[in-house]
């Protein structure tokens, strides 16, 4: 076997209709990251309508247009939303309920990171990362559940991180936030299950995209990627694939689970 071939990403996987007839709402889905990949995969998996949100107006508009070009059947909508603002969260969920004809699937992708030694970290830096990554996920989940519970159906997929389990220097704020997302997933899932609603999460290690490359030194990214069993970072669509599984009926008995999407050695 050619060991070096493991570092080559697999061929892009075609859609299989996993979300046929469903509506999808995704936060932080503009640009080239996991959120946009999940939006693209949702359309490829047959969703009937989708709304994406982001805080970047131009990137959001460009993402909406790109998604519209993927299918003539799926309705595509976009709305600005900062998940640290409760009013904007409520407006997003209310709009999605109206425009999509009810939210079948919510993918909580919004998150914020950064690198800072703990002894140099300010309260403002700590609070911002937790507000976006953890509290923002809580706000969206809370708002969506209020819509889903009366219908007694719905799916929520959260984006966590392997840093919720594993230690890494200068990531105390981000790791704490993602560990919180994992705990939020487990606890809220038990409450939601009583209403036939499923909440689960993915836990990626490193997924390479242009924004990440601009946010961290290439040397650091290469070091993290080389620690993976395949010797490479994940493609963003490889993470999105697992989100699609969790959002689909194939995961119908999964409640409060956090799936590691990582080839790192245990």
N, C-alpha and C positions, 0 to 999 in steps of 0.2 A: 504494500500500500504506500502511496505517496503521501508522507506525513505533511508536507508543505501545503497540500491541497485543502487541508482543514482550515487554513487561513483565508480561503476564498469563499465569499458569501454564496449561499445556494441560489438557485434560480428563483425569481419572484414567483410566488404562489398565486395561481388564478383563484378568483372567487368561486364559492360553492353555494351561494344563496343562503348563507347562514342567517342573515337578517332580513330575509324577504318580508316585505310588508310592514316593517318596523319603522318607528321614528327615533331619531338619535339627536342628543344634545351633547356637545363636547366643548369644554373650556380650554383656553390657551391653544387654539388649533390653527392659528396663522403661522406662516413661516415654513420651516423645513424639519421640524422636530417630530416627536412622537404623536402629538396632538393632530397635526395635519395628516400624518401617516394613518392614524386611526380614522380620520374623516374619509380619506380616500378609500381605505379598506371597507368602511361601512357602505359606501356607495357600490363598491365592487361586490359586496356581499348582499346587495339587493335591497337596501333600505329604501322606503318609499319617500322619506323626507328627512332632512338633516338641518340643524342649526349649529353653527360654530360661533364661538365668542373669542375675543382677545382684547388686549388693551391698546394694541397698535392699529390705528385706523387704516393706514395705507396697506399694511400687510394683510389685514383682515379682508379688505376689498379684493386684493389680489388673490387671496386664498379662495374666496367665494367664487370668483370668476374661473379659477383653475378647476375647482370641483364641478362647476356647472358644465365644463367641457368634457367631463368623464362620462356623463349619462344624460340622455334626453328625457329620461323617465323620473329620476329622483329630483324632488324639489330641494333647492339649496338656499339657505338663508344665513345671514350673519348679523351679529349685534355686538357692539362694544360692551365690555363688562370688566370691571375691576373687582375681583372676588374679595377684596378687603373692604368693600363698600356694601353694606347690607341692602341699601336701597337699590343699587345696581343689580345685585344678585336676585332680588325679588322681581325686578323689572325683566331680567333675562328669563327667569323661569316662567313668569306670567306670559311673556311674549311667546316663548316656545310652546307652552300649553295651547295657546290660541292658534298660532301659525301652523304648528305641526299636527294639530288635532289631538293633543295629548302626548306626553313624553313617555315613550316606551323604554328608552335606554338613556342613561346619563353616564358619560365618561368624565370623571374628574381628573383632568390632566394638569391644571394650573399648579405651578410650583416655582420656587425661587431658591437659588443656592448662592454659592460664593465661598471663597477660601479665606480663613482668618484664624490665627491662633487664639485660643480661648482667652488668654490673658490680655490680648489686644482688642478683643471684641467689645463693641459698645452695646448698651441696651437697645439702641435703635436698630443696629444690625441684627441682633438676636430677634427682636420683636417683629421686624419686617419679614424675615424668613419664615417664622412661625405663623404670622398672620396670613401670608399668601398660601403657604404650603399646607399647613394643618387647619387653621381656622377657616380658611377659604374653602377647603374641602368639606368641613363641617357645615358651613353656611349653605353651600350648594346642596349637600345631602339633605339637610333639614328642610329646605324649601321644596326640593323635589319630592320628598316623602309625603309632604302635606298634600301634594297633587296625586301621588300614586296610591296612597293608602285607601282613599275612598273607592278606587277602582279595583283594589286588591290585586294589583299586578304591576310589574315593573322590574327593571334591572339597573343596578348601579355598579360601575367598575371604577375603582380608584387606582391612581398611579402612585405606588410607594417607591421603595428603593432598597437594594441590598444593604445600604448604609443604615437601615433600620435594624439590621442584625449585626453588621460588621463594623469594626472600628477603622477610622481613617483620620489622620492628623488634619487639623484646620477645618473640620467638618462638623463640629459639635452642634451648631445650630441646625444645619440641614439634616443631620442624622437624627437629632431629637425630634424634628418635625416629621420625618418619614416614619420613625418608630411610632409616633403619635397617630399617623395615618393608618398604620397597621392595627393599632389598638382600637381606633375609631371604627375601622372596617369590621372588626370582630364583634364589638359591642352593639353597633347600630344594626348589624346583620341579624342578631338575635331578635331585636325589636321588630325589624322589618319582616322577618320570616313569618310572624304571626299574621301578616297581611298578604302572604304569597309573594313577597318581594325579595329578590336576591341581591345581596351586596357582597362583592369579593374584590380582590385587588391583585395587581401584578407588581412584581418587585424586580425591576431591571438592575443590571449592573451598569455597564457603560454602553450607551448607544450613540454612535458617532453621527454628527450633523454639523452644518456650517456654524450655527450659533454657538455650539459647544466649543468648536475650534477657536472661535474668537474670544471665548470667555476664560479659557485656560491655556497655559503654555503647552505647546506641542509635545515637549519632552515629557511632561506629566501625563498627558493623554496617551502617549506611546507606552509609557511605563504601565499604566493601568490596563491598556489593551493587551499587552504582552503577558499579563498575569492570568488572562483568560485561558481556559483549556484549549480553545481553538486558536489562540494566539492572535485574536482580532477582537475588535469591538463589535457589538451587534449592529445590524442595520435597523433603522427605526421601524421599518415595516415588520421586522421579526418580533418586535415588542407588540406592535399593533395586532399581529396575528393572534397572540394569546388573549388580548383584549376582546377580539371578535369571538373567540371560543367562550370566554366567560360571559359575554353578552348573549350568546346563542342558547338554544334549548339543549345543546349538548352538555351544558354545565347545569342542567336543571336541578340537580340535587346538591349543588355546592353552595354552602352558606358560610360567610365569614372567613373564607380561605384567602391566603396570601401566596400566590404562585411565584416562585423565583424564576425569572427569565434570565438566566445567567449560566455561563459555562465556566465560572470560576470553580476552582477546586474547593471542596468543603473544608 
